C-alpha cells in the first residue's frame, strides 16, 4: 500500500486547487492494483480501504501504517528500498559510513536477483533467503547497532540508522515468507504512470474527476499486471459493456479476461 499526491480543483474552484492523494493497493499474488482518490490521508480512511483484508501489509515508513496494522491485526512488512535511500542521501555528509551500509545492503538484492533469474517459487525463494540473506541481514543490523553509538541522531547517517533500527522487524519480514518482496518497488512502479500523468494534465478538474481517474488507472494498471494488451482489452470491454447487465460482467474484469485473438 502506498500513496501519491494529486492536485484537484475543488468546486467552486475560484482558481484554487487542493493537494489530495491517490492511495494505491497492490495484491501481487492476485495481480490486481487499485487506485482510490482520497481528499486526505488518515488511519480511518486507510482501514476502510483495506476492509476485511487479513495478512501482510507491505508499505513504506509512513507512520500511519503501523497503526493500521495494529488496529486490523495485520502483519506489517517494511521496504528495504526506503531503508537504502536514507544511506544514499547520507553519502554527501558521511561517505565512509554510508558506503559501508550500502555495501552491506547490496548482497541482499543480489540474492533476490538470483531468485528471479532462476524463477524460484515462494518456497524455494524462502529457502535461498534462509541460507544466504538471513546472515547478511543480521550483519547489516549489527553494523547499524554499532554505528548508532558513533553518530549524531539528527545527521543524515544517524537518521538512516535510526530509521533502520526502528523498523528492523518489518524490514526483515521478507526473510520469513517467500511471497513477500524485499521492497515495495512493485507498487511504486504501478504509481509511476500517475507521476508521469501529473506532468501532462497537472490536476484533476474536480473530485469526481479524480475518482474517475482512479478507476481508469486501476483498470489499465491491472491489465498491465496481467500482461494484457490494454488497447485490445479496452476495445472489447467498452463494446461489450452496453450489452450487459451489471451482474453479468465478471468475464470482462482484467483478471478474468481472455483476448479473443489469443484463443484463435
LOFI-25551 format. One record per residue: x, y, z of N, C-alpha, C in turn; residue number from 0; chain. Coordinates in steps of 0.02 Angstrom, whole numbers, plus 50000, padded with zeros to 5 digits. Each point is the difference from the previous one (the first is absolute). Example, Ala and Ser with C-alpha at 12.3 -4.5 7.8 and 13.67 -1.06 7.14 Angstrom:
BEGIN
PT     n.u     n.v     n.w    ca.u    ca.v    ca.w     c.u     c.v     c.w   seq   mol
PT   50660   49716   50390   49955   50059   50000   50045   50060   50000     0     A
PT   49982   50053   49964   50042   50059   50003   49961   50055   50037     1     A
This chain:
BEGIN
PT     n.u     n.v     n.w    ca.u    ca.v    ca.w     c.u     c.v     c.w   seq   mol
PT   50043   49941   50000   49957   50059   50000   50045   50062   50000     0     A
PT   49981   50048   49959   50040   50061   49994   49953   50056   49978     1     A
PT   50027   50060   49997   49959   50056   49978   50043   50051   49965     2     A
PT   49967   50041   49960   50034   50054   49965   49952   50059   49994     3     A
PT   50027   50060   49998   49958   50059   49999   49972   50014   49931     4     A
PT   49944   50035   49999   49970   50022   49937   49964   50067   50014     5     A
PT   50010   50048   49956   49965   50064   50006   49929   49993   49973     6     A
PT   49952   50025   50038   49930   49994   49981   49966   50069   50009     7     A
PT   49963   50020   49949   49962   50062   50004   49937   49987   50041     8     A
PT   49990   50039   50053   49942   49992   50043   49946   50049   49977     9     A
PT   49940   49974   49987   49946   50042   49975   49965   50037   50058    10     A
PT   49981   50065   49992   50021   50042   49944   50074   50017   50006    11     A
PT   50037   49995   49946   50073   50002   50005   50027   50069   50019    12     A
PT   49972   50053   49970   50027   50067   50010   50077   50000   49990    13     A
PT   50021   49958   49953   50071   49996   49983   50043   49963   50049    14     A
PT   49970   49966   50049   50039   49967   50052   49997   49924   49991    15     A
PT   50055   49968   50018   50002   49927   49998   50021   49973   50068    16     A
PT   49987   49937   50010   50014   49966   50063   50047   49942   49988    17     A
PT   50046   49988   50045   50045   49943   49995   49969   49939   50033    18     A
PT   49971   49956   49959   49971   49938   50025   50048   49942   49991    19     A
PT   49973   49939   50008   50043   49941   49996   49968   49946   49958    20     A
PT   50042   49967   49961   49982   49937   49969   50030   49945   50043    21     A
PT   49957   49964   50035   50023   49944   50041   49998   49937   49957    22     A
PT   50054   49963   49999   50006   49943   49955   50010   49936   50040    23     A
PT   49960   49950   49983   50008   49933   50030   50018   49951   49945    24     A
PT   50048   49958   50014   50023   49952   49950   50001   49930   50031    25     A
PT   49964   49954   49970   50001   49930   50021   50043   49961   49950    26     A
PT   50064   49989   50014   50045   49971   49950   49982   49928   49980    27     A
PT   49975   49961   50047   49983   49931   49983   49938   49996   49955    28     A
PT   49952   50046   50011   49939   50002   49960   50009   50043   49938    29     A
PT   50055   50038   49995   50014   50044   49944   49946   50053   49991    30     A
PT   49983   50032   50055   49950   50053   50000   50031   50063   50029    31     A
PT   49988   50057   49969   50022   50064   50028   49940   50048   49999    32     A
PT   49987   50032   50057   49942   50043   50008   50021   50070   50023    33     A
PT   49976   50050   49965   50010   50070   50018   49936   50028   50031    34     A
PT   50007   50039   50053   49942   50034   50030   50019   50072   50015    35     A
PT   49958   50047   49978   50012   50069   50018   49974   50013   50071    36     A
PT   50041   50033   50040   49981   50019   50068   50018   50074   50009    37     A
PT   49953   50039   50028   50014   50071   50010   50056   50010   50051    38     A
PT   50001   49957   50051   50053   50001   50051   50021   49929   50013    39     A
PT   50056   49992   50034   50021   49932   50019   50001   49997   50076    40     A
PT   49971   49948   50026   50000   49988   50072   49988   49926   50014    41     A
PT   50004   49982   50063   49994   49929   50019   49932   49971   49980    42     A
PT   49947   50037   50015   49933   49973   49988   49987   49989   49926    43     A
PT   50023   50046   49959   49991   49992   49927   50039   49939   49976    44     A
PT   50061   49992   50026   50040   49942   49981   49968   49935   50019    45     A
PT   49972   49997   50060   49967   49940   50024   49939   49984   49958    46     A
PT   49963   50051   49980   49941   49989   49959   50018   49971   49933    47     A
PT   50055   50024   49971   50021   49974   49935   50021   49927   50003    48     A
PT   50028   49980   50057   50023   49931   50007   49942   49952   50017    49     A
PT   49945   50027   50026   49941   49959   50013   50015   49942   50047    50     A
PT   49982   49940   49977   50010   49940   50042   50063   49961   49981    51     A
PT   50047   50034   49966   50062   49968   49981   50037   49974   50061    52     A
PT   50027   49940   49994   50042   49971   50053   50064   49975   49968    53     A
PT   50057   50010   50033   50063   49977   49973   50055   50049   50014    54     A
PT   50045   50008   49952   50058   50044   50006   49990   50063   49959    55     A
PT   50012   50056   50031   49996   50065   49966   50070   50029   49995    56     A
PT   50026   50005   49938   50066   50029   49988   49993   50072   49980    57     A
PT   50041   50043   50031   49994   50072   49988   50067   50033   50014    58     A
PT   50001   50065   49987   50060   50039   50017   49998   50018   50074    59     A
PT   50040   50049   50020   50006   50015   50071   49949   50049   50027    60     A
PT   49948   50017   49962   49950   50048   50023   49969   49976   50065    61     A
PT   49994   50045   50049   49979   49979   50067   49927   49978   50004    62     A
PT   49960   50011   49947   49931   49976   50001   49995   49924   50000    63     A
PT   50046   49968   49964   49993   49929   49987   50008   49955   50061    64     A
PT   50047   50014   50045   50003   49958   50061   49935   50002   50040    65     A
PT   49967   50059   50002   49937   50005   50037   49946   49960   49964    66     A
PT   49997   50005   49934   49951   49962   49961   50010   49925   50011    67     A
PT   50063   49978   49998   50015   49929   50010   49979   49977   50070    68     A
PT   50013   50041   50049   49982   49982   50069   49925   49995   50008    69     A
PT   49964   50049   49974   49927   50001   50007   49966   49943   49963    70     A
PT   50027   49983   49941   49970   49947   49959   50032   49932   50011    71     A
PT   50049   49998   50046   50036   49937   50015   50033   49971   49937    72     A
PT   50033   50045   49963   50038   49979   49941   50073   49993   50017    73     A
PT   50036   49962   49960   50072   49993   50008   50035   50054   49959    74     A
PT   50037   50045   50032   50032   50054   49962   50066   49977   49969    75     A
PT   50012   50019   49939   50064   49987   49966   50028   50066   49974    76     A
PT   50065   50008   50005   50032   50062   49979   50030   49996   49931    77     A
PT   50035   50052   49981   50027   50007   49932   50075   50016   50004    78     A
PT   50042   49955   49976   50072   50011   50002   50021   50056   49953    79     A
PT   49960   50014   49948   50016   50056   49956   50000   50066   50039    80     A
PT   49950   50009   50042   49996   50062   50040   50056   50002   50051    81     A
PT   50018   49943   50027   50058   49997   50045   50063   50021   49963    82     A
PT   50010   49973   49942   50061   50013   49961   50005   50074   49980    83     A
PT   49942   50031   49985   50001   50070   49978   50028   50046   50053    84     A
PT   49988   49983   50063   50028   50041   50054   50075   50001   49999    85     A
PT   50030   49944   49986   50074   49996   49997   50026   50032   49936    86     A
PT   49961   49996   49946   50018   50036   49939   50006   50075   50013    87     A
PT   49951   50027   50036   50000   50071   50016   50059   50019   50046    88     A
PT   50021   49952   50040   50054   50014   50048   50070   49999   49968    89     A
PT   50004   49979   49937   50066   49997   49967   50035   50067   49999    90     A
PT   49962   50054   49993   50031   50067   49995   50033   50020   50065    91     A
PT   49968   49982   50057   50024   50022   50065   50047   49951   50035    92     A
PT   49991   49936   49986   50041   49949   50033   50010   49942   49951    93     A
PT   50044   50013   49952   50009   49952   49945   50025   49932   50025    94     A
PT   50044   50000   50049   50029   49937   50023   49947   49954   50030    95     A
PT   49962   50026   50048   49949   49958   50033   49943   49983   49953    96     A
PT   49979   50049   49960   49945   49987   49954   50019   49946   49949    97     A
PT   50062   50002   49977   50024   49950   49952   50002   49931   50033    98     A
PT   50022   49998   50063   50000   49936   50036   49930   49970   50004    99     A
PT   49951   50043   50016   49931   49975   50004   49976   49975   49932   100     A
PT   50012   50037   49948   49977   49980   49933   50035   49936   49978   101     A
PT   50063   49992   50018   50036   49938   49984   49971   49939   50036   102     A
PT   49970   50012   50060   49969   49946   50037   49929   49984   49973   103     A
PT   49967   50051   49973   49932   49990   49974   50002   49968   49931   104     A
PT   50050   50018   49959   50001   49978   49930   49995   49923   49992   105     A
PT   50035   49960   50040   49995   49927   49991   49929   49972   50011   106     A
PT   49960   50035   50041   49931   49978   50010   49962   50002   49934   107     A
PT   50011   50052   49962   49967   50007   49935   50029   49950   49949   108     A
PT   50063   49983   50008   50030   49950   49955   49966   49932   50009   109     A
PT   49983   49984   50062   49963   49938   50012   49932   50001   49965   110     A
PT   49966   50058   50004   49935   50006   49967   50008   49994   49924   111     A
PT   50054   50027   49973   50012   49994   49928   50008   49927   49981   112     A
PT   50036   49962   50042   50010   49929   49986   49934   49963   50000   113     A
PT   49958   50015   50049   49934   49967   50004   49958   50016   49939   114     A
PT   50004   50062   49977   49960   50021   49942   50027   49966   49936   115     A
PT   50066   49999   49993   50030   49969   49940   49984   49926   49996   116     A
PT   49994   49967   50058   49986   49929   50001   49925   49985   50004   117     A
PT   49959   50053   49999   49927   49993   50002   49978   49956   50059   118     A
PT   50029   50012   50058   49984   49960   50059   49930   50015   50025   119     A
PT   49965   49947   50022   49935   50011   50032   50011   50025   50071   120     A
PT   49945   50014   50035   50006   50030   50067   50039   49956   50048   121     A
PT   49987   49935   49997   50034   49954   50046   50075   49999   49987   122     A
PT   50019   49995   49937   50072   49997   49983   50033   50067   50013   123     A
PT   49965   50054   49989   50029   50066   50014   50012   50009   50074   124     A
PT   49953   49977   50041   50010   50004   50072   50060   49958   50023   125     A
PT   50008   49941   49971   50057   49958   50018   50066   50034   49982   126     A
PT   50002   50033   49942   50060   50036   49979   50014   50058   50048   127     A
PT   49947   50036   50019   50009   50055   50047   50024   49976   50068   128     A
PT   49974   49944   50023   50021   49973   50065   50075   49983   49999   129     A
PT   50023   49975   49943   50071   49982   49994   50044   50062   49991   130     A
PT   49980   50045   49956   50044   50056   49980   49983   50066   50035   131     A
PT   49936   50017   50003   49981   50068   50019   49997   50012   50075   132     A
PT   49980   49950   50038   49995   50011   50073   50067   50020   50030   133     A
PT   50056   49965   49984   50064   50023   50028   50019   50070   49976   134     A
PT   49984   50017   49938   50015   50067   49973   49960   50053   50037   135     A
PT   49936   49987   50011   49958   50048   50035   50023   50009   50073   136     A
PT   50017   49945   50032   50023   50005   50069   50065   50040   50004   137     A
PT   50044   49991   49952   50063   50039   49999   49985   50074   49991   138     A
PT   49952   50016   49958   49981   50070   49988   49971   50031   50063   139     A
PT   49955   49965   50033   49970   50027   50062   50053   50008   50055   140     A
PT   50046   49953   50004   50055   50006   50049   50042   50062   49986   141     A
PT   50013   50013   49936   50038   50060   49982   49961   50063   50020   142     A
PT   49934   50000   49989   49959   50058   50020   50003   50011   50075   143     A
PT   49997   49947   50039   50004   50007   50073   50068   50029   50021   144     A
PT   50053   49978   49969   50067   50026   50016   50006   50073   49979   145     A
PT   49973   50016   49941   50007   50067   49973   49958   50051   50038   146     A
PT   49944   49978   50028   49956   50045   50036   50037   50037   50056   147     A
PT   50048   49966   50030   50038   50030   50055   50053   50050   49977   148     A
PT   50010   50002   49934   50054   50042   49974   49976   50062   49963   149     A
PT   49934   50006   49990   49973   50055   49960   49949   50040   50039   150     A
PT   49987   50061   49977   49949   50041   50032   49932   49984   49970   151     A
PT   49947   49998   50041   49934   49978   49976   49972   50042   49943   152     A
PT   50017   50065   49998   49970   50044   49950   50042   50005   49936   153     A
PT   50057   49968   49998   50040   49999   49939   49967   49954   49949   154     A
PT   50013   50009   49935   49970   49956   49950   50015   49926   50012   155     A
PT   50062   49984   50020   50016   49930   50013   49965   49976   50063   156     A
PT   49995   50044   50050   49965   49982   50061   49926   49986   49987   157     A
PT   49969   50042   49959   49929   49990   49984   49990   49934   49963   158     A
PT   50047   49984   49954   49993   49938   49962   50007   49939   50045   159     A
PT   50047   50003   50048   50010   49945   50046   49939   49992   50046   160     A
PT   49975   50055   50026   49942   49997   50045   49938   49974   49963   161     A
PT   49991   50023   49938   49944   49976   49958   50004   49923   49995   162     A
PT   50059   49975   49988   50010   49928   49992   49986   49962   50064   163     A
PT   50029   50023   50055   49993   49964   50063   49928   50003   50027   164     A
PT   49967   50056   49988   49930   50006   50023   49954   49952   49962   165     A
PT   50021   49979   49940   49957   49959   49957   50033   49933   49983   166     A
PT   50048   49979   50039   50038   49940   49981   49956   49937   49995   167     A
PT   49949   49995   50043   49956   49942   49997   49961   50000   49934   168     A
PT   49971   50059   49984   49961   50005   49937   50045   49992   49939   169     A
PT   50061   50028   50003   50045   49995   49943   50022   49927   49988   170     A
PT   50004   49961   50053   50021   49930   49994   49943   49952   49987   171     A
PT   49940   50026   49990   49943   49955   49991   50006   49957   49938   172     A
PT   50034   50025   49948   50007   49960   49939   50040   49937   50011   173     A
PT   50037   49997   50056   50040   49941   50016   49957   49944   50031   174     A
PT   49936   50015   50014   49956   49952   50032   49949   49969   49952   175     A
PT   49992   50031   49941   49948   49979   49953   50024   50012   49929   176     A
PT   50003   49948   49961   50024   50007   49931   49955   50039   49954   177     A
PT   49938   50013   50022   49954   50039   49960   50011   50075   50008   178     A
PT   50035   50020   50052   50010   50071   50014   50062   50025   49963   179     A
PT   49994   50058   49969   50056   50029   49964   50047   50035   50047   180     A
PT   50062   50011   49978   50048   50036   50041   49982   50074   50006   181     A
PT   49962   50025   49953   49980   50070   50000   49931   50008   49968   182     A
PT   49973   50060   50005   49935   50013   49968   50008   50032   49931   183     A
PT   50056   49984   49966   50014   50030   49935   49945   49983   49949   184     A
PT   49966   49943   50008   49948   49981   49952   49942   50050   50001   185     A
PT   49983   50024   50060   49946   50049   50003   50025   50068   49978   186     A
PT   50063   50016   50014   50027   50063   49976   50001   50002   49924   187     A
PT   50016   49944   49969   49997   49996   49926   49929   50011   49975   188     A
PT   49951   49975   50040   49930   50009   49981   49978   50073   50004   189     A
PT   50032   50038   50045   49983   50071   50009   50033   50043   49947   190     A
PT   50053   49976   49969   50039   50042   49953   49957   50031   49945   191     A
PT   49952   49963   49970   49958   50033   49949   49963   50061   50027   192     A
PT   49979   49998   50063   49968   50058   50030   50048   50058   50005   193     A
PT   50062   49986   50021   50050   50053   50005   50014   50031   49933   194     A
PT   50002   49959   49948   50011   50027   49932   49939   50039   49976   195     A
PT   49941   49974   50016   49939   50034   49979   49992   50069   50031   196     A
PT   50022   50007   50062   49993   50065   50034   50036   50055   49962   197     A
PT   50055   49982   49967   50037   50051   49962   49962   50022   49938   198     A
PT   49954   49957   49977   49962   50016   49940   49933   50034   50016   199     A
PT   49960   49968   50044   49935   50030   50014   50002   50048   50059   200     A
PT   50052   49997   50041   50014   50046   50055   49951   49995   50058   201     A
PT   49935   49992   49987   49952   49995   50054   49936   49967   49974   202     A
PT   49960   49974   50048   49934   49976   49983   49951   50058   50006   203     A
PT   49951   50004   49955   49955   50057   49999   49951   50002   50057   204     A
PT   49990   49943   50033   49953   49996   50056   50016   49937   50040   205     A
PT   49969   49992   50057   50009   49939   50039   49969   49940   49965   206     A
PT   49943   50011   49967   49971   49945   49960   50048   49980   49943   207     A
PT   50032   50050   49970   50049   49986   49948   50058   49959   50027   208     A
PT   50023   50016   50061   50055   49963   50030   49979   49928   50014   209     A
PT   49937   49990   50019   49976   49931   50013   49996   49961   49935   210     A
PT   49977   50032   49947   49998   49966   49935   50070   49984   49975   211     A
PT   50046   50045   50013   50070   49988   49982   50026   49939   50036   212     A
PT   49982   49993   50064   50022   49942   50039   49973   49935   49971   213     A
PT   49938   50002   49976   49971   49940   49969   50039   49982   49937   214     A
PT   50015   50050   49959   50039   49987   49939   50068   49971   50014   215     A
PT   50036   50029   50049   50065   49974   50018   49995   49929   50028   216     A
PT   49947   49985   50036   49992   49933   50028   49991   49948   49945   217     A
PT   49957   50016   49952   49987   49953   49945   50063   49990   49957   218     A
PT   50030   50055   49979   50059   49995   49957   50058   49968   50037   219     A
PT   50010   50019   50064   50055   49972   50039   49992   49925   50010   220     A
PT   49938   49977   50011   49988   49928   50009   50010   49963   49934   221     A
PT   49981   50032   49945   50014   49970   49934   50075   49988   49992   222     A
PT   50040   50051   50016   50072   49995   49993   50028   49946   50045   223     A
PT   49975   49995   50062   50024   49949   50046   49986   49930   49974   224     A
PT   49946   49993   49961   49982   49935   49973   50025   49988   49929   225     A
PT   50042   50046   49976   50031   49991   49934   49951   50006   49943   226     A
PT   49946   50038   50008   49950   50007   49947   50019   50056   49953   227     A
PT   49977   49994   49938   50004   50055   49953   49944   50050   50019   228     A
PT   50020   50057   50027   49951   50047   50028   49950   50024   49947   229     A
PT   50025   50015   49940   49955   50024   49947   49949   49947   49982   230     A
PT   50022   49937   49992   49953   49947   49984   49949   49991   50055   231     A
PT   50024   50003   50062   49953   49991   50057   49948   50056   50001   232     A
PT   50022   50062   49995   49954   50057   50004   49950   49998   49942   233     A
PT   50023   49985   49939   49955   49995   49943   49945   49948   50012   234     A
PT   50021   49942   50026   49951   49947   50012   49953   50017   50057   235     A
PT   50028   50024   50056   49959   50015   50059   49949   50055   49985   236     A
PT   50022   50053   49967   49955   50056   49986   49946   49982   49948   237     A
PT   50016   49951   49958   49950   49976   49951   49948   49956   50034   238     A
PT   50023   49959   50048   49957   49951   50032   49957   50030   50056   239     A
PT   50027   50049   50036   49965   50025   50059   49928   50024   49987   240     A
PT   49988   50037   49945   49931   50022   49988   49950   49943   49990   241     A
PT   50025   49940   49984   49957   49943   49987   49984   49961   50064   242     A
PT   50035   50016   50054   49997   49959   50061   49961   50033   50056   243     A
PT   49974   49958   50045   49975   50022   50064   50060   50004   50047   244     A
PT   49995   50042   50051   50057   50010   50046   50020   49937   50036   245     A
PT   49953   49953   50008   50016   49937   50035   50032   49949   49954   246     A
PT   50009   50018   49937   50027   49952   49951   50062   50028   49965   247     A
PT   50049   50021   50040   50060   50030   49970   50064   49968   50026   248     A
PT   49994   49945   50039   50060   49971   50031   50053   49981   49948   249     A
PT   49978   49975   49941   50049   49980   49950   50035   50059   49968   250     A
PT   49975   50061   50013   50031   50060   49972   50050   50031   50048   251     A
PT   50005   49975   50060   50050   50025   50046   50070   49983   49973   252     A
PT   50048   50044   50007   50068   49986   49973   50030   49935   50025   253     A
PT   49984   49981   50062   50029   49938   50027   49968   49938   49969   254     A
PT   49942   50007   49969   49965   49942   49970   50001   50001   49924   255     A
PT   50016   50057   49970   49991   50009   49929   50051   49960   49959   256     A
PT   49976   49971   49947   50043   49965   49952   49994   50035   49932   257     A
PT   50056   50019   49972   50000   50033   49936   49976   49952   49946   258     A
PT   49945   50016   49965   49975   49955   49947   50053   49984   49948   259     A
PT   50045   50047   49986   50052   49988   49951   50047   49944   50022   260     A
PT   50007   49991   50067   50045   49949   50025   49967   49931   50000   261     A
PT   49933   49999   49992   49965   49936   50002   49991   49969   49931   262     A
PT   50018   50039   49949   49993   49974   49931   50054   49948   49984   263     A
